[in-house]
């Protein structure tokens, strides 16, 4: 959503944060239009939809840079979910409450223990727990320990949680850990608390040597892919969007579905827009009811 708004629609999102849009009439109209397009696309193509909240950066450290105090954040997190719920009505969509990393999702931040991460993210997750969300989705996770802390905090609030790790062009997490080791570590530290795992903010090419045939692969249910093959470092410095090839991206995700039939969740991350989503759905649809 954010890269589409910034680069394709010319929307100013300071610090890459979308949640401040909820505070203006124009911002809510923009978000509402975006969510309704997703819902309409799901209806038209007969597939379920995840509505992802604007709360990926609505934690204390990231929001402070925008002038938000800790007391403001509970309300803004809850507002984000209620906003999506009003739009969803009785349509086939899941309200996903987004949790982002404490630091930069494109680069490795200061190390955190599982306990520190749990205590830090607990405040945001506790606010979201009373909002009516269906699941906590921790996206662009850069370390297993922060992901485990989030999973523990969500479990204490009796909320299902998804962990979506990001990987570099070598298929490893930013701290060098392999995806298999990261998933096994989180499962070990949390009693397998996440209901499933995803990979996001990476191009399918980066996953060639990452996915495997181990038992841990059954815990991965899909990919939310970048349009670009570029590294996170390159994307962080980009002044224009790299939209890649939407048709090719759809074909690559369909190929992953063929190789891993248990995959159920697919989508677009940085650089993607509705062109990519339509191509992804078309390619998956050619395999039968894939999503």
Secondary structure, DSSP 8 states (H G I E B T S, - for coil): -HHIIIIIT----GGG--GGGGGSHHHHHHHHHHHHHHHHHHHHHT--EEEE-S-TT-SHHHHHTTT--HHHHHHHHHHHHHHHHHHHTTSSEEEEEEE--SS-TTS--S---HHHHHHHHHHHHHHHHTTT-SEEEEEEE--HHHHHHHHHHHHHTT--EEEEE---TTSB-TTS-BHHHHHHHHHHHHTS--SEEEEEEE-GGGGTTT--SSGGGGGEEEEEE-S--S-HHHHHT-SS-----HHHHHHHHHHHHHH-TT--EEEE-TT--HHHHHHHHHHHHTTSS--
